[in-house]
Amino acid sequence: MPRITISIPSRLKDRLSNPRVRKSLNLSRICQDALSREVHRLLDLPVDLERMESVLHRLREERKQAQDQWFSDGMNAARDWVEHEAPYAWLRLLGQADSTERIRLLQNDPPPYLSESTKNQGKAVGFSEQSFLQGWSYMIGLLWEVIKKTL
């Protein structure tokens, strides 16, 4: 088997000279194992990155699907609110705001229906409040465009 020389700090060398340590450790085996792990890590890293990339792709897709679902749930909740509870003044205020301002208004002074919906949905695993609010905002904007033309 080929040999190589390694350098170690003198304090470590002194401690390795202890008979108790010498009897318990196979320095050659320890160094071989450590080097083998490091070489394996460096040489096989691209394979691991490919595997990790497929995991990340799958998780991104799951996250996107969840966000799409929360967006859709937010749209449905907003539609229910508009159909059953929304006061005209509040609906007009939200409807006339652009989407960024609408989300800010919904976050800072949410209608009770939104607060309750968010509280109930928030118990679900993976709840995305941002996607839910975006769904609310989007639906209110759509409904306001229809409502304001027919009022």
C-alpha positions as CSV (number, residue, x, y, z in Angstrom):
1,M,0.0,0.0,0.0
2,P,1.4,3.5,-0.9
3,R,2.4,5.8,1.9
4,I,2.0,9.5,2.3
5,T,3.1,12.0,4.9
6,I,0.7,14.3,6.7
7,S,1.4,17.2,9.0
8,I,-0.4,17.6,12.4
9,P,0.0,20.2,15.2
10,S,2.6,19.3,17.7
11,R,0.1,19.3,20.6
12,L,-2.0,16.7,18.8
13,K,1.2,14.6,18.1
14,D,2.1,14.8,21.8
15,R,-1.4,13.6,22.8
16,L,-1.2,10.8,20.2
17,S,2.0,9.6,21.9
18,N,0.0,8.7,25.0
19,P,0.1,4.9,25.4
20,R,-3.6,4.7,26.1
21,V,-4.4,6.6,22.9
22,R,-1.8,4.6,20.9
23,K,-3.4,1.3,22.0
24,S,-7.0,2.4,21.2
25,L,-6.5,4.1,17.8
26,N,-5.5,2.8,14.4
27,L,-4.2,6.1,13.0
28,S,-3.7,4.7,9.6
29,R,-7.3,3.5,9.4
30,I,-8.7,6.8,10.9
31,C,-6.8,8.9,8.3
32,Q,-7.8,6.5,5.5
33,D,-11.5,6.8,6.5
34,A,-11.4,10.6,6.8
35,L,-9.6,11.0,3.5
36,S,-12.0,8.6,1.8
37,R,-15.0,10.5,3.1
38,E,-13.6,13.9,1.9
39,V,-12.6,12.6,-1.5
40,H,-16.0,10.9,-1.9
41,R,-17.8,14.1,-0.9
42,L,-15.7,16.2,-3.4
43,L,-15.9,13.8,-6.3
44,D,-19.5,12.7,-5.9
45,L,-20.8,16.2,-5.2
46,P,-22.2,16.7,-8.7
47,V,-24.2,13.5,-8.4
48,D,-25.5,14.7,-5.0
49,L,-26.4,18.1,-6.5
50,E,-28.3,16.4,-9.3
51,R,-30.3,14.4,-6.7
52,M,-30.8,17.4,-4.6
53,E,-32.0,19.4,-7.6
54,S,-34.7,16.8,-8.3
55,V,-35.8,17.0,-4.6
56,L,-35.8,20.8,-4.8
57,H,-37.9,20.7,-8.1
58,R,-40.4,18.4,-6.5
59,L,-40.7,20.6,-3.4
60,R,-41.0,23.8,-5.4
61,E,-43.8,22.2,-7.4
62,E,-45.6,21.2,-4.1
63,R,-45.1,24.7,-2.7
64,K,-46.5,26.2,-5.9
65,Q,-49.5,23.9,-5.9
66,A,-50.1,24.8,-2.2
67,Q,-49.9,28.5,-3.0
68,D,-52.2,28.1,-5.9
69,Q,-54.7,26.3,-3.7
70,W,-54.4,29.0,-1.0
71,F,-54.9,31.7,-3.6
72,S,-58.0,29.8,-4.9
73,D,-59.3,29.4,-1.3
74,G,-58.8,33.2,-0.7
75,M,-60.7,33.9,-3.9
76,N,-63.6,31.7,-2.8
77,A,-63.7,33.3,0.7
78,A,-63.7,36.8,-0.8
79,R,-66.5,35.9,-3.1
80,D,-68.5,34.6,-0.1
81,W,-67.8,37.8,1.8
82,V,-68.9,40.0,-1.1
83,E,-72.0,38.0,-1.7
84,H,-73.2,37.8,1.9
85,E,-71.6,40.5,4.1
86,A,-69.5,43.1,2.4
87,P,-70.7,46.7,3.1
88,Y,-70.7,48.9,0.0
89,A,-68.3,51.5,1.4
90,W,-65.7,48.8,2.3
91,L,-66.1,47.0,-1.0
92,R,-65.7,50.3,-2.9
93,L,-62.6,51.3,-0.9
94,L,-61.0,47.9,-1.5
95,G,-62.2,47.7,-5.1
96,Q,-60.9,51.1,-6.1
97,A,-57.4,50.4,-4.6
98,D,-54.7,48.9,-6.7
99,S,-53.7,45.3,-5.7
100,T,-50.8,46.4,-3.5
101,E,-52.8,48.9,-1.6
102,R,-55.7,46.5,-1.4
103,I,-53.5,43.8,0.3
104,R,-52.1,46.5,2.6
105,L,-55.7,47.5,3.6
106,L,-56.7,43.9,4.1
107,Q,-53.6,43.2,6.3
108,N,-54.0,46.4,8.4
109,D,-57.8,46.5,8.8
110,P,-59.2,43.1,7.7
111,P,-62.9,42.6,7.6
112,P,-64.1,40.3,10.4
113,Y,-64.9,37.6,7.8
114,L,-61.3,37.7,6.6
115,S,-59.9,37.6,10.1
116,E,-62.0,34.6,10.9
117,S,-61.2,32.8,7.6
118,T,-57.5,33.5,8.1
119,K,-57.7,32.2,11.6
120,N,-59.5,29.0,10.5
121,Q,-57.2,28.4,7.5
122,G,-54.1,29.2,9.6
123,K,-54.6,25.9,11.4
124,A,-54.0,24.0,8.2
125,V,-50.5,22.6,7.5
126,G,-48.6,24.8,5.0
127,F,-51.1,27.7,5.1
128,S,-49.8,30.6,3.0
129,E,-51.5,33.7,4.3
130,Q,-49.8,35.8,1.6
131,S,-51.3,33.6,-1.2
132,F,-54.7,33.6,0.6
133,L,-54.7,37.4,0.8
134,Q,-53.6,37.7,-2.8
135,G,-56.6,35.5,-3.7
136,W,-58.9,37.8,-1.7
137,S,-57.4,40.9,-3.3
138,Y,-57.7,39.5,-6.8
139,M,-61.4,38.4,-6.4
140,I,-62.4,41.7,-4.8
141,G,-60.9,43.6,-7.8
142,L,-62.7,41.4,-10.3
143,L,-66.0,41.6,-8.5
144,W,-65.7,45.3,-8.0
145,E,-65.3,45.8,-11.7
146,V,-68.5,44.0,-12.4
147,I,-70.4,45.6,-9.5
148,K,-69.5,49.2,-10.2
149,K,-70.7,48.9,-13.8
150,T,-74.1,47.6,-12.7
151,L,-74.9,49.7,-9.7
